[in-house]
């Protein structure tokens, strides 16, 4: 019986409010009119291979929900067009899922949890190993989806997926990451240990900035900890999430463990309010992150929110100019400009700014699929217009616009949402727009007379995602590391995001919630601690004892072979006296056990690591000896000395 069959036999979770039809099991999604699988006949079909998912045969494809292990078409009458940022062509449509569809996904996850939590962690890890292999296999396809929906260059999209692969690798080590603690004999006869248990149904709300990395920093570690998961992709770039879910199902993830529900505000509110969802993760910008944290927290959920990825880079006069400029250009204009960086030059900066402008002008702006492209389009016309307004606000407040990329036109892609490299100098802290993210190819250049002033500028900003210093001085780097109030510190690199072995430790307004993402902190977030204290002793008052029962005993337990005491004799030899009753004459035969010298005591000695004793003094006791009732010698009466038939009753 596979897991899906087992799940169908389970009773519905207590307090469930789902339509009774849904209680029939995962297969009921195909019976519900509102949750029917897609067919190729729907929409204007285009040629496709026979192995292609049915929802992809429709044009434009309408991305499905994943509920109970099945990709099903939403029956919502409302959908959102996903547009290619370079061409404005419709890539796909995202449905605004119905309340019933959302409840079905939560019900499926809740029902799957009881079996999934008891699945051995090694089994869960193996599924992650397979998912890791499949993502690597499809990395080019995933990068292409990201470029088409979000606008990143193929190179940046490839890096997005590669970062996600590292996060899956981290989940593959869950057995060690989830280990608890043990203290033996913490008090007389008392042991205490702690274990980590999954929370239950968890949820992730994704933004469009990193379409592969963001879902992969959520659901792999959550489900490998034993939770089940509801994923809400960004309505602007859902394709990577859906394809990752397809790969998870191909990797062998049981039905109901991972579910996807598309939507916008209504689904977000439902996730925050649902009492069956125990934890919520979100990565995005300030306003939605603050809202999600407030609404989910008031409903007693564990929450982790990464927002406000505002970072600073302090450039010291002794920094290596060439290496520093290369790093700053990457930070300011790479990754579809989803990393917002402000530069603080200590001392004179005119020569730095001139060279920075030269390098920025050399960058090629084009569609992300074109060869040799450095900067792709931003995701929407609304984002392009917002960037233009923010830049103009800086200019109106006295900043110098030394490079303006707002009016750029890209041949063949005149309708694209392109913004060229833009550099503003003489930026001050009190200027509108400085405190927040711009999320566009815009670098802000500031001045600081001293190193201490530069540190103060960094610390006065409400965000604390990351801060970097470029210098040749170990003393300056150490001072910066100790005094700057950012969660992630870079020394001679501009994007100090750690590998998944460590946690993403954004601070101040850049993170809000219980525990940070991935690494050990990620495991803490998706689990709860349970501490067990146990005591085993002889309640008869005669010391610690253990009754050893033989499965081969003909009297069915009326006579017992008993290890009478663990109190050692008062001599220099440590021995355990095993008192066996000779069932033929009802006499007690003492068999002292001694691991080193089998002839050091009277009676028959039993070595711990021997099946047959050498023919010397005393009697030989063989593992598979004669019947204990035949009285023709003393036999163990136990089928083996390896413990395979012994029962310990404490």
N, C-alpha and C positions, 0 to 999 in steps of 0.2 A: 504494500500500500504506500503510495507516495504521500507527500505532505498535504497536497490539495485534497486527496480523499480523506485523510485524517481530519483535516480542518472542517470538512463538511459534516463530520460526525459530532463535532463539538457543539455544546449548547450555546446559545447566543450570550454575549457578555451581559452581566447584570446592568440594569438601568438603560439598556439600549433603547433608542427611540426611532430606530430605522423601520421603514416599511416592512411588514412581516414577510413580504415576498423576498426581500433580500436575505432573510435568514436561511434560505434554502442552500446557500453555499456560493462559492466563487462562480460557479457555472451559471448562476442566475443572471449575471450581467448580460448574457446574450439573450435572455428571455424578456428582459425589461425593454420596453419600447424606447425609453430614454437612455439606455445604455447598450444599444445594439452595435456590433462591430461594423466597421466601415466596409462598403462594397465598392468594387471598381465601377459599378454603374452610376454611382453618385458623382455629380459634377461633370465637367468636360474632361474625359480621360485622355491622357497622352500615352504614347508608346512606352512600355517599361518591361523589364525582365520579369519572368514568372516568379522569381524568388523575392522580388521587391514587395515591401509591405503594402497592403491594399490601400492604406490611407495616402500613400505617396503616388498612387496612380490617378488620383483626382487632380484637376488643375483649376485654380491653384489648390494645392493640398491643404486640407484643414487638419491641423495637428490634433491628435487624439489625446484623451485622458488615458492614464493607466490605472485600472481599478481591478483589484483581485487577480492580478496576473494577466489581464487582457487589455489590449489597446482598443478602446471603444470610442465611438463618435459621440460627441456631446450633441444633445438635442436642443441646445440653446439656440434661439433665433438671432442672437447677437454675436458678432465676432469682430475682431480687430485685424486689419491688414498688416502683415509684416513686410516692410519695404526694403529693397536693396538700397543702401545709402548712396551708392555711386550712380544708380540709374533710375531710382524711384519705381522700379518694377515690383509688382507684388510677388513676394517669395512664397508666402503661405498665409493662412488665416488662423487666428487664435480665438477659440470660442470663449465666451464668458460663461463658464460652467454653471449649471443649475444647483440649487441647494440640495436637491436629491442626489445629484452626482457627487457633491462634496461629502455628504453624509455616508454614501455608499463607500467612498474611499476610506473614510475614517473607520467605518464598521469593518471593512476588510483588514485594515491594519491592526485593529484591536483584536480581531479574531485570530489573526496569524501570530500575534505576540506570544500567546501561551505556549505554542510549539516552538517558535523560533528562539525564545529565551532559553529553552532547555536543549537546544542544538549545541553540541560541543563546540567550544571556541575554535578548535582545530578545523572543524568542518566549515565554520564561517570564514576562517582564514583562507581555506582552499578556494572558496568562491571568489575571494578578493584576488588571489593569485591568478585565477582564470580571467577575472575582469581586467586585471592589469595587462595580461597578454592580449586580450581583445582590443583594449584601447590602443595599445601599441600597433596592433594590426591595422586599425582604422584611423590612425592619427591624421593622415592626409585628408581623409573624408571629413573628419571633425573640424579640421582647420578650414577646409573649404566652406563648410556650413557657417562657421563663425564669420569668415570674411564676407560671405554673401548677406548675412543678416545684420552684422554689427559694424562692418566697415574696416576692421583691422587688416593690415597687410597680412599676407599668408605667413610671413616670417613671424610676426607678432602673434598670430593665431596659433601657429605651431608651438610657440613658447607658452601660450596659454594652456594648451593641452598637456605639454610636457610638465608644467608645474602641477597640473592635476594628477598626472601619473605618479609623481613623487608623493602626493597625498595618499594615493591608493597603496603605494609601497609601505607607507607608514601604517596603514590599517592592517597590512599583512603581518605585522608583528604584534598583533593584539594580545596574544597569549601572555607575552611578557609585560606589555603595558598595563594589562588588567590585573596583574598579580596583587594580592593583598599582603598582609603582614601576619606573623605568627610569633608568639612568645610562649615558650614552654615553662611550666611551673612558675607562673607569675606570682602565685601564692602557693601555700602547701597543697599539692595535688591538683592545682587549678591551672589550666591552659587558657589562653585567650588569643583569638585571631580575628582578622578583619577580612571581608570579601567585598568585591564590587559587583553590584547587581544592576541590570538595565532599568531604565525609568519606565518604559512603556512605549506609547506612540509619541513620536517627535515630529517636528515639522521644520522645513527650511523655506525661506522666502528669498528668492534670488533677484539680483539686479542684472542689467545688461553689460556691465563693465568687463567682466571676465566670464563669458558664457559657459566655459568648461571648468575652469578652476573653482569657481564659487560653489556649484553643486557638489564637486568632488571634495571640497573641504568640509562638507556637511554629511551627506548620506553614507559614504563608505565607513567612516569611523563610527557613526551612530549605529548602523546595522551590525557591524562587526562586534560592537559592544553588546549586542543582543536586543536592540530596540527595533521597532518597525517605523516606517518613515512616510510622511506626506511631503511631497516636493511641489512648490509652486514656482515654475520658471518665470523669467521676465517675459511679459507680453510683447516686448520689442525684439527679443532674440531667444525664442524657445527651442530652436532646432537641436542645439547641442545637448540640452537636457533630455530631450526625447530619445535621441540616438544613444546617449549613455544609458538610459533606462533599457533600451533594446539590448544593449550589450550585457547589462546586468542580468536580464532574463536569460540570455544565451549562456551566461556563465553558470547558470543553475540556481539563481536566487529563487526561493520558493514564492508561490503566489501570495500576494498580500503584504509581503515584507516591504516592498517599495511601491509607492503609488504616486501618480502625478495628477494634479488638478490645475487646469488653467483658469485664469481670471485676473481680476484687478482688485479694487477696494473691497468688494463683497467677500471674496475668498480670504483676503488678508484679515478682515474683521472676524470671519468665522473661525479662522485658525487661532486668533488671539483669544476668542471667547469660549472655545470648545473645551469643556471640562475633561474630555478624554485625551487631549493633547497635553503632554507633561512638560515639553521643552520646545522653545522656538529659537531658531538661528536666522540671522539676517545680515547681509552685507549690502551697503548702499550709501546713499547720501544722507545728510543730516536730518532733514525734515521727516522723511518716512521712517528713518531709524528711530528717532525720538518718539514718534507716534506709536510704532510697534512695541517699543520697550514699555511705554506707559500703559498701553492697553493690555499687553500680555502679563505684565507684572501684577497688575491689579487683580488678575485672575489666578494669581499664585503659581505661575509657570516659571520654570528656569528659563532665563533669557540670555543670549549673547548677541550683541549688535556691534558690528564693525562699521563705522561711518567716518566721514570727515577725514579722508586720506591726505590731509594737508601736511606737507613735509618742508623742511628747510635744509639748505646746504650752505655751510659757512666756508668761505674760501679764504685761506690765509695767504699772505704774500709769499711765503716760502713753498707753496704747493707746486707740484710739477704741472706746468701749464698745459702741455699737450694731453697728458693722461686725464687731467681734470676736465678740460674742455670736452673731450670725448664722452666722459661720464655724464657731464651736465646736459649735453645735447640729447643723449639717450634718455635721461630722466625727464627732460622737458618735452620731448617730441615723440617718444616711443610708446609702445603698447596702446596705440590708439588714444594717446594722451589721457589715459585714465589715472595717471599719477600727477598730482598737482604739487609743484615744487617752486619755492621762493629762494632766490640766491642772495646771500649776504656777503658782500665783499668787505674784508677788513683792510683798511688803508686804501691806497690808490687802486682804482679799478678800471680806468679808462681803457688801458691796453687790453684788459680781459674782455670788456664789453665789445670792443671793435672786432676782436677775433671770434667772439661768440656769434656776432652778426654774420661774419663771413662764413662760418660753418653752417649756420642755419639757412643762409641763402642757397647753399649748395645742395640742400635736401630736395628730393624729388617728391612732389605731391601728385598722386594719381590714384586710380582705383586699386584696391588692395590686391587684385589678381594680376596686375601688370608686373612684368619683370623689372627689377631694380627700383621699385617704389620704396620710399622711406616713410611717407605719411599718407594714410588713407583718409576717407571722409569721416566726419563725425556722424553719429547714428541717425539724426533727424534734423529737419529744417528748424524745428523749435530750439534744439540745442545750438545750432549754428547762430540763430538770431540772438539767443541769450549770451553767447560768447561775445558777439559783436557789441551788445549793449554794455557788458562788463568792461570791455576794453575802452569803450568811449567814456565810461564813467571815470576810469583812471586818468584819461587824457584831460577830462574836464576838471579834475582835481589837481592838476599840475604835473602828472607823470609825463615822461618823454617817450613818445612812440618811435623807437629807432628802427623797428621793422614791423610793417603792417601786412598781415596775410589775410585780411577779411574780404578782399575783393578778388581773390584769385579765381581764375577760370581754367578748368582742365579740359583740353580738347577731347572730343568724343564723349565726355561725361559732363556736359554743360549743366545738366539738371542735378548733379551730385551735390552733397552737403559738405563741400570742401572749405576748410580754413587753413591757410598757409601758416608757416612759422611766424610767430609774433613775439616781439621782445619789447618790454617796457622798462625804462630806467627811472631813477630818482623816485622810486615808490616809497611811500611813507606808511607807517603803521596805522595811522588814522584814516587812510583812504578807504572809501567804500569798496568792498569786494576783496580786500586783502585777507581778511580773517577766514573766509571760506574757500571752498574748492571752485576752480574755474572749469576743470575737466575739458580743456581744449589745448591746442598747441601754443600755449602762452607762457612765457617765462617772465617772472617779475624780478627785477634787480634792485637790491637795496644796498645802503652804505652803513658801515659801522666804523667809528674812529678807532676803537680798541676791541680786543678780543672779548673783554668782559661785557662790553656793550652788545656785541653780537650774541653772546649767551643770553643776555637779558631780553633781547628781541625774540629769540626762540621761545623762551619761557613765558613771555607775556601773551603769546598766541594761545587761544583756548584749545587748539588741537594738539595732540601729542602722538600722532601716528609714527613719525620717524624724523630723525635729524642726522645730518652727516657733516663731517669736517674733512677738508682737504688740506693737508699739511705735511711737512717733513719733520715736525717736532713731536717726539714722543711725549714730552711734558704737556704740550698743548692738547694732544689727543687724549691724554689721561684726564686732564682738567675738564675737557669737554664731556667725556664719558661720565664723569662723576657729577657734574653740575647741571647738565641739561635734563629737563623734565619730560623727555619723550620716551615712549616705551621701547623703541627700536633705534639703535645707534649704529651709524655707518662711519667707518674711518677709511677715507680715500675711496669710497664708493657711494653713489648717490641714492640707491634704492636698497635700504638695509632690511629687506624682508627675509626672515630666517628660513632655513630648510625645515621640513616638517618634523625633524627630530626635536626641534625646539618649538615653542608656541609663538603664535603671532601676537606680540605683546603690546599692541597699541594702548595708549593711555589717555587720560583727561577726556576731552570731548570726542576723541576718536574711537573710544570704546565705552560701551555701557552694558552692564549685565553682570552675570555671576562669575563666569570663568572664560578665559580667552579661547581662541580657536586652535584646533589641532595640537599635536604633540601630547605631552602628559596632561596639560590643561584640558585638551579636548576630551580625553578619556574621563577626566573628573566631571566635565560638564554633562556627558551622556550617561553617567552612572551615579548610583547612590551607595554610600557605605553602609555595611551591616557588620556589627561586631558581635562575635560569639564568645562567651565565656563558659567553659565546661569543667566539670569536676568528676573524676572517677576514683572511687576508693571503696574499701571494704566496709560496708555499712554495718556489718556484724561486730565490728570493733576488733577484729583479729588481724589487722594489717591489710595490705592490698592483696587481693587474691583473684584468681581467674579459674573458672570451671572449664575444663576441656572435655568436650563430648565427642565421642567417636561415632561417625555415621554408620559404622559397621557393627555397632553394639547390638547384640541379639535381644537384650532385655529392654530395648526401647527407652533407655534413659533411667531405668530404675536403679542401676548401678552406674556410677560415674567415675571416670578417671579424673582425678582432681589434682591440680597443682596447688598444694596446700598453702604454701607461703613463699613470699619473695624475701623473707628475712634470711640473710646469709648466716651460716655457722660462724662462730667466733674463732676462726683460725686463719691461717694464711692462705687457705685454699677457698676459692669462691665456688660454690656448688649449689645446684638446685635439686632438691630431693623430689623425685616423681614417685608418688605412692600409687601403685597399681594393685588392684585386688585380683588375686588368683581365683578365678570363678569356679575352679574345680574343688578347692578346699576351703574357700572363703577366708584365706589368709592374705595378709598384706605383704607384698614384696616391695622392698625399697630399692629404687633405681636412682642413685645419685648421678646427676649429670655434671660432668666436668669437661671443659673444652680443651684442656691441655694434657692432663695426665689421666688416662682412663683406668689406671690401676692404683690410683692413690688412695682409694677408699674401699671399704668392704662392700661386698655386694656386686651387682652387675653395673658397670658404667656404660653410658651411651655417649659416644663422641658425636659432636654436632655435625660433622661433615663426612660421614662415612655410612655407606649402606651395609657393609659387612665387616665385622671386626676380625682382626687377625686371630689365628688359632693360638691363643695363649691362655693364661689363667682365667678362670671364670667361664661364663657361657657366651656363646656367640648369638647376637641378635640381628637377624636379617630383616631388611625393610619389608619384603614380602614373605613373612614367616608363616609357620604352621598355624592352623586354626587355634584360636585362644582357648577353645573348649576341650582340646584333646589331651591337655595336661601332660603332653610329651615334651616339656620344656617351657621355658618362659618366652612368650611372644609379646610383641607390642600390642597386638589387638587393633592396631591402627593401620589402615591400608598403606600409609606411607609416612615417613618422617619429615616430609617436606611441607607439611601443614595443609595439604590439599583436602584432607577429610576431617580436619579439626575445627571445632566450633568454639570460639571463645565467648564465654558469658561473664561479663564483668558485673 
